[in-house]
Each structure stands twice: as structure tokens, then as C-alpha cells.
Amino acid sequence: MSDQDWRAGLLFVLREAVEGGQPGQGTAFLDGTQADGSGNHGLAATLAGLTAAQASTPTALGLSVAAHAAHLAYHLEVLRRWEDGERGPFDWPGSFGSGQVAPAEWAALQERVQTAYRAVVEWAGRRGEWNEDAAGALAGALAHLTYHIGALRQVIKLLD
């Protein structure tokens, strides 16, 4: 298998995790998006379906949706910073933020997640040589994102 094959596979699943499945097509792990576009369970659609008040509500599980989103954005940003040679220190405990957002802050946080995601996809798409660190960073980003999607789904169930 070439570097291009496994990279394309990881990016396909990462794309599904953030953007959701392609309407009417099979998916790797999320529930399928219907042909009419409904039923998108990707991170972006999940976050977009919540108000700032909902995203800010703490639950019995602890963190709010906004806290998870801030942490995800930070993780993706650190991946890029690491790949650009920065070695920290990184404020992982602070990456969750306050967990509280006003409507404008919620919109900005969702855009921050999208911007960080696009930067990782762009980096992975243009990278020529792959080494253990780079491959681990991309695989780790995918694992981390999918963990938080599952956590978010559980938090959101408690909001109803």
C-alpha cells in the first residue's frame, strides 16, 4: 500500500467525522446521511444543530458541548503547530475553555473548529514524505475526533 492509499483512507474517515457522510452513500462509521441530506451526524452538523445556550449547558458528564468543541479545535491547531516545529508548552487543561459561550462566540467557535480541520486536511493533502510522527499525528487526530464525537452524542442526549 502506498502512502497515498492509507492517507486517502484516513482523510476519508476524518472528512466523514467532521462533514458527515455523503448524501445517499455508505459511510465508514457514522450513521448514513440520507439522499436528501438529512441525518448528517458529522461533527459540524452536530454542533450547528445546537444553540449557544445548549452548547453551554453542563451535564452530569461534566463538560459542555462548547468545552468539547474548544478542546477539539485546540488539538487540531496544536497538530499543525507541532508539524511546523513548535514543541510547546501547550495548555491542554486550558484548551477546554470556560465551556460557556454567547451566540456570537458559539458561531466563532464552530468556525474555529472548521478552520483547524481544514488546515489539517490541507497539510495532509500536500505532505510528500510521511514519517512515524506525521502518520501518528493524522491517526491520532482521527482517533481523538471520533472519541469526542461519541462523548458529544452522550452529552447532547442529556440536554433533552
Backbone as a ProteinNet text record, in pm:
[ID]
protein_1_A
[PRIMARY]
MSDQDWRAGLLFVLREAVEGGQPGQGTAFLDGTQADGSGNHGLAATLAGLTAAQASTPTALGLSVAAHAAHLAYHLEVLRRWEDGERGPFDWPGSFGSGQVAPAEWAALQERVQTAYRAVVEWAGRRGEWNEDAAGALAGALAHLTYHIGALRQVIKLLD
[TERTIARY]
84.6	0	89.7	53.2	133.1	93.6	181.6	149.2	19	0	-119.4	-246.1	-240	-357.7	-402.7	-310.8	-352.9	-389.5	-319.9	-354.9	-495.3	-527.9	-662.3	-767.7	-736.4	-830.4	-854.5	-746.3	-761.7	-834.9	-803.1	-870.9	-1018.8	-1052.4	-1193	-1270.6	-1213.9	-1282.2	-1282.2	-1172.5	-1168.2	-1273.9	-1284.5	-1384.6	-1525.1	-1549.5	-1680	-1705.8	-1604.9	-1620.4	-1661.8	-1606.7	-1636	-1753.1	-1751.8	-1851.9	-1974.7	-1964	-2073.6	-2060	-2148.6	-2145.9	-2196.5	-2160.4	-2211.4	-2356.6	-2446.7	-2588	-2612.4	-2681.9	-2722.2	-2613.5	-2493.1	-2383.6	-2351.3	-2283.9	-2242	-2140.4	-2125.1	-2031	-1937.2	-1826.1	-1728.3	-1769.1	-1826.4	-1862.5	-1981	-2014.6	-2129.6	-2257.6	-2369.3	-2497.6	-2503.9	-2563.2	-2563.8	-2645.8	-2599	-2673.6	-2769.8	-2895.5	-2997.7	-2973.1	-3034.2	-3016.3	-3058.1	-3154.3	-3198.6	-3109.8	-3002	-2909.1	-2942.6	-3057.9	-3094	-3017.5	-3013.1	-2948	-2796.4	-2740	-2595.3	-2551	-2464.9	-2420.5	-2274.1	-2217.6	-2080.3	-2069	-1948.2	-1922.9	-1981.7	-1956.7	-2003.2	-2154.9	-2227.6	-2374.3	-2423.8	-2354.3	-2391.9	-2380.4	-2269.6	-2250.9	-2349.2	-2371.3	-2460.7	-2605.3	-2640.6	-2776.8	-2806.1	-2709.6	-2727.2	-2719.6	-2796.5	-2785.4	-2667.3	-2628.9	-2521.3	-2559.7	-2685.5	-2730.1	-2718.8	-2760.9	-2747.7	-2601.1	-2518.6	-2375.6	-2306.1	-2360.8	-2300.1	-2349.5	-2449.3	-2510.5	-2421.8	-2375.3	-2301.2	-2398.6	-2350	-2434.7	-2370.6	-2438.2	-2384.7	-2251.7	-2223.1	-2096.1	-1982.8	-2015.5	-1911.9	-1903.3	-1834.7	-1806.2	-1926.1	-1935.6	-2038.1	-1992	-2084.7	-2051.3	-1948.7	-1966.8	-1872.5	-1731.3	-1719.3	-1587.1	-1523.5	-1601.4	-1550.3	-1505.8	-1587.3	-1555.1	-1427	-1410.6	-1289.2	-1166.5	-1179.4	-1068.2	-1034	-1135	-1109.5	-1037.3	-1083.3	-1017.1	-871.5	-848.8	-712.9	-624.6	-677.2	-599	-556	-647.7	-613.8	-514.5	-530.1	-435.7	-296.2	-289.9	-159.6	-94.3	-172.9	-116.4	-41.5	-104.3	-39.4	82.7	70	183	300.4	270.2	373.2	441.6	363.2	418.3	499.8	472.2	551.3	674.6	698.4	818.7	802.3	684.2	663.4	651.8	715.5	714.7	656.5	575.6	504.8	584.2	539.6	436.8	297.1	209.4	71.7	-19.5	-119.9	-210.5	-329.1	-307.4	-415.4	-528.8	-502.7	-616.3	-697.7	-629.3	-698.2	-767.5	-739.3	-795.4	-946.6	-1004.4	-1149.7	-1221.7	-1147.2	-1207.7	-1302.9	-1390.4	-1486.5	-1605.5	-1627.3	-1743.5	-1869.7	-1860.8	-1975.3	-1953	-2053.7	-2042.9	-2172.4	-2157	-2268.8	-2292.1	-2402.9	-2429.5	-2316.6	-2259.6	-2150.2	-2026	-1999.5	-1884.5	-1905.2	-2028.1	-2059	-2036.3	-2081.2	-2058.2	-1908.2	-1835.5	-1690.2	-1619.5	-1663.8	-1602.1	-1625.7	-1745.8	-1772.2	-1684.2	-1664.1	-1575.1	-1430.6	-1392.1	-1256.4	-1232.5	-1329.7	-1318.8	-1302.4	-1384.7	-1378.7	-1244	-1196.3	-1068.1	-953.9	-953.3	-848	-855	-975.5	-995	-943.5	-981.9	-936.4	-785	-723.1	-576	-510.1	-566.9	-510.8	-529.2	-646.1	-670.7	-576.1	-557.5	-466.5	-323.4	-280.1	-145.3	-125.5	-220.5	-207.3	-211.3	-290.2	-302.2	-177	-102.1	17	146.5	139.9	261.7	314.2	441.3	502.7	552.3	655.4	714.6	638.8	610.4	545.4	641.8	645.4	725.3	632	687.8	606.8	534.2	601.4	538	419.4	437.4	329.9	212.6	242.7	136	62.4	137.1	75.5	-9.5	34.5	-43.1	-177.4	-177.7	-302.5	-393.5	-338.2	-418.3	-469	-385	-425.4	-536.3	-528.6	-634.5	-767.7	-763.9	-885.8	-940.8	-855.5	-899.7	-956.3	-888.1	-931.2	-1066	-1080.5	-1206.7	-1322.2	-1300.2	-1409.3	-1445.9	-1346.5	-1377.4	-1471.5	-1436.7	-1517.3	-1653.6	-1665.4	-1798.6	-1887.1	-1833.8	-1909.9	-1945.1	-1849.3	-1875.4	-1982	-1972.3	-2071.6	-2210.8	-2221.5	-2353.2	-2413.8	-2331.1	-2381.7	-2421.3	-2339.8	-2370.9	-2501.7	-2518.3	-2638.1	-2763.5	-2753.4	-2869.5	-2916.7	-2823.7	-2858.8	-2917.9	-2911.4	-2967	-3118	-3168	-3311.7	-3398.8
-116.7	0	123.8	218.9	341.4	439.2	538	645.7	712.3	726	793	714.9	581.4	498.4	511	493.5	499.2	641.2	740.3	880.5	909.8	865.5	887.7	820.2	700.6	631	704.9	751.2	825.8	957.7	1025.4	1152.3	1131.4	1018.8	987.3	976	904	885	1015.3	1091.8	1221.3	1314.6	1316.8	1401	1360.2	1229.8	1182.2	1224.9	1216.7	1253.2	1399.3	1486.4	1629.2	1670.4	1630	1676.7	1586.7	1463.9	1368.1	1289.2	1193.2	1110.2	1185.4	1136.3	1193.1	1148.2	1239.4	1203.6	1079.6	983.6	863.3	759.6	782.5	687.6	619.9	508.2	438.2	518.7	483.3	553	453	503.4	417.7	386.4	485.4	458.3	538.3	650.1	727.4	671.5	704.2	671.8	744.1	681.9	738.3	864.9	957	1076.2	1036.7	1073.9	1037.1	1108.9	1058.8	1117.7	1263.9	1302.7	1443.4	1531.3	1471.8	1547	1543.8	1489.7	1482.5	1368.7	1374.7	1268	1277.3	1396.6	1414.8	1414.3	1319.5	1305.6	1344.1	1417.9	1463.9	1571.6	1599.3	1697.3	1833.7	1882	2016.2	2027.5	1930.4	1933.9	1917.6	1836.4	1817.5	1948.7	2019	2146.5	2251.4	2254.7	2354.3	2337.3	2218.2	2192.4	2239.8	2300.2	2344.1	2496	2549.8	2691.9	2712.8	2836.8	2869.1	2826.6	2845.3	2806.2	2655.2	2579.2	2433.3	2393.1	2454.7	2421.2	2455.3	2548.4	2593	2517.6	2434.4	2366.1	2252	2259.7	2146.9	2033	1912.3	1796.6	1713.4	1606.1	1515.7	1454.8	1457.4	1404.4	1505.6	1626.9	1725.4	1835.3	1811.2	1915.1	1947.7	2074.5	2116.4	2085.1	2094.3	2076.2	2181.5	2304.5	2411.5	2379.1	2319.8	2282.3	2175.8	2075.8	1972.5	2035.4	2125.9	2188.8	2271	2346.4	2426.5	2336.2	2226.2	2132.1	2067.7	2030.5	1971.9	2069.5	2193.6	2294.9	2309.8	2317.1	2333.7	2215.2	2095	1976.2	1981.4	2014.4	2022.7	2135.8	2246.9	2358.1	2317.8	2246.1	2201.7	2103.2	2017.2	1924.8	2002.9	2106.4	2186.9	2260.4	2315	2385.6	2289.4	2167.9	2066.2	2033.2	2014.6	1980.6	2095.6	2217.1	2332.6	2352.8	2262.6	2267	2318.4	2367.9	2417.5	2299	2309.4	2198.9	2236.5	2340.1	2373.9	2466	2481.5	2401.9	2435.7	2337.6	2353.4	2344.8	2427.2	2436.6	2342.8	2213.9	2116.3	2137.2	2158.1	2181.1	2305	2409.9	2532.7	2522.5	2416.2	2403.6	2385.7	2347.4	2330.2	2462.9	2567.6	2698	2696	2793.7	2803.3	2710.9	2669.7	2586.8	2667.4	2797.7	2886.4	2977.6	2989.4	3075.2	3152.4	3275.9	3357.1	3320	3360.4	3322.6	3355.5	3474.4	3510.1	3425.4	3397.2	3312.8	3169	3121.2	2986.1	2975.9	3075.3	3076.5	3081	3163.8	3174.5	3044.4	2977.1	2851.3	2743.4	2739.2	2642.6	2670.5	2796.8	2832.9	2797.3	2814.3	2777.2	2627.3	2546	2401	2371.7	2434.1	2412.1	2456.7	2571.5	2623.7	2530	2482.6	2391.1	2259.3	2209.3	2086.2	2103.8	2212.7	2236.3	2247.9	2307.9	2320.7	2183.4	2092.6	1957.2	1882.1	1893.1	1826.1	1879.6	2010.4	2071.7	2024.5	2023	1976.4	1832.1	1746	1604	1584.3	1663.4	1650.4	1690.3	1784.8	1831.9	1767.7	1696.6	1637.4	1530.6	1535.3	1437	1314.8	1334.4	1225.1	1209.3	1086	1056.6	982.1	1023.8	952.7	911.7	847.3	796.3	908.8	1021	1133	1187.8	1210.3	1266.9	1170	1043.5	943.9	930	931	923.7	1045.4	1161.1	1283.9	1276.1	1230.8	1220.7	1112.8	997	890.1	932.9	1000.7	1048.8	1152.2	1240.1	1339.9	1271.8	1170.2	1096.2	1025.5	957.3	887.3	985.6	1096.8	1196.7	1256.6	1290.6	1346.7	1248.6	1124.3	1027.3	1000.6	1001.4	988.1	1100.4	1224.3	1338.2	1342.4	1293	1284.6	1192.9	1080.6	990.8	1056.2	1125.7	1195.2	1302.9	1376.9	1481.1	1422.8	1310.8	1247.8	1213.4	1168.4	1136.1	1264.3	1367.6	1494.5	1550.6	1547.7	1602.8	1528.3	1398.2	1321.3	1372.4	1420.7	1470	1610	1677	1811.9	1809	1698.9	1691.3	1681.1
0	0	0	-78.9	-87.9	22.5	45.7	139	99	-30.1	-80	-46.7	-51	-22.5	122	215.9	355.9	395.9	340	368.6	318.9	198.7	143.9	230.9	280.4	367.6	497.8	561.3	686.1	662.8	553.3	524.4	492.4	428.8	402.2	533.2	629	757.7	838	834.4	901.7	843.9	712.9	645.8	689.7	693.5	739.4	884.1	968.8	1109.3	1125.2	1044	1056.9	969	844	748.7	740.3	791.6	779.7	651	635	515.2	393.6	276.9	153.3	135.5	101.1	91.2	5	63.5	-7.6	-27	23.8	7.3	139.9	132.7	253.3	331.2	457.4	543.2	609.4	659.6	725.2	868.6	939.8	1078.7	1129.5	1068.2	1113.6	1054.3	1118	1057.3	923.3	824.2	689.3	676.4	594.9	558.8	448	463.8	365.5	233.2	127.5	-5.8	-8.9	76.2	79.5	168	225.2	308.9	456.9	492.9	634.6	702.8	832.4	908	909.9	882.8	886	1032	1068.5	1206	1225.3	1129.1	1142.8	1250.3	1290.3	1395.7	1361.3	1240.3	1203.8	1213.4	1160.4	1166.2	1309.7	1387.3	1527.7	1603.3	1584.7	1653.3	1602.2	1471.5	1412.3	1458.1	1501.2	1545.9	1686.7	1751.1	1889.8	1900.6	1992.2	2023.6	2117.4	2133.9	2228.1	2369.9	2406.7	2540.4	2558.3	2458.7	2467.4	2474.7	2391.6	2387.8	2519	2593.6	2718.5	2841.4	2824.2	2938.3	2987.6	3110.6	3166	3197.3	3191.8	3220.5	3330.8	3365.4	3467.5	3424.4	3294	3244.4	3259.6	3300.1	3327	3223.6	3116.8	3018.6	2931	2893.5	2798.6	2656.5	2562.8	2421.7	2379.2	2424.7	2388.8	2436.3	2554.9	2606.2	2517.8	2477.9	2387.2	2255	2200.7	2072.1	2081.6	2191	2208.8	2216.1	2287.3	2300.3	2165.5	2088.7	1956.5	1865.2	1864	1781.1	1823.7	1953	2004.9	1965.5	1978.9	1943.4	1796.4	1708	1564.9	1538.4	1609.4	1594.3	1642.3	1753.1	1805	1708.6	1647.6	1548.2	1440.5	1389.9	1285.3	1340.7	1458.8	1519.3	1540.7	1586.8	1608.7	1476.7	1373.8	1242.3	1184.3	1231.3	1188.8	1277.3	1373.3	1454.1	1596.1	1631.1	1767	1863.5	1976	2072.5	2208.2	2212.2	2334.6	2423.9	2545.8	2611.6	2558	2567.1	2522.8	2644.7	2647.6	2762.6	2744.6	2764	2746.3	2845.3	2974.6	3065.6	3026.4	2981.9	2941.5	2807.2	2732.9	2597.7	2596.9	2709.7	2717.5	2737.5	2769.2	2791	2909.3	2913.1	3023.7	3003.2	2878	2847.7	2827.9	2841.4	2826.2	2706.3	2619.8	2501.6	2479.6	2436	2388.2	2241.4	2182.6	2042.8	1944.6	1953.2	1860.1	1887.5	2013.2	2048.9	2000.5	2007.3	1960.5	1810	1735.9	1590.8	1561.2	1635.2	1614.2	1650.4	1755.2	1795.2	1689.7	1633.1	1526.6	1405	1373.6	1261.9	1295.1	1419.4	1461.6	1441.6	1479	1458.2	1309.4	1226.4	1081.9	1023.9	1067.1	1017.6	1055.2	1179.5	1224.2	1147.3	1126	1048.4	905.1	840.7	702.1	693.9	794.3	795.7	804	881.3	891.4	760	699.8	571	464.1	462.3	364	387.4	513.3	547.2	502.4	535.2	499.9	349.3	280.5	135.8	59.6	113.6	41.7	90.2	201.3	256.7	161.3	129.8	40.9	115.6	195.5	274.4	405.7	440.8	567.9	658.5	783.2	882	996	1096.2	1206.7	1280.1	1303.5	1373.1	1295.1	1166.3	1085.4	1073.6	1048.1	1037.7	1171	1280.2	1411.9	1442.6	1397.5	1419.5	1348.6	1224.1	1149.2	1208.2	1239.8	1300.4	1438.4	1513.5	1645.4	1637.7	1538.9	1520.4	1492.1	1407.5	1375.4	1499.5	1573.9	1694.4	1797.1	1815	1912.4	1873.5	1747.2	1698.4	1715.8	1680.8	1690.8	1836.6	1925.6	2068.5	2111.3	2076	2119.5	2051.8	1930.7	1869.1	1952.9	1994.9	2081.7	2214	2274.1	2400.4	2380.8	2270.7	2242.4	2227.2	2160.6	2144.7	2279.2	2372	2505.2	2581.4	2571.5	2637.2	2580.9	2450.1	2386.5	2429.6	2447.4	2496.1	2631.8	2712.4	2845.4	2842.1	2727.5	2714.8	2692.6	2644.1	2611.7	2733.7
[MASK]
++++++++++++++++++++++++++++++++++++++++++++++++++++++++++++++++++++++++++++++++++++++++++++++++++++++++++++++++++++++++++++++++++++++++++++++++++++++++++++++++

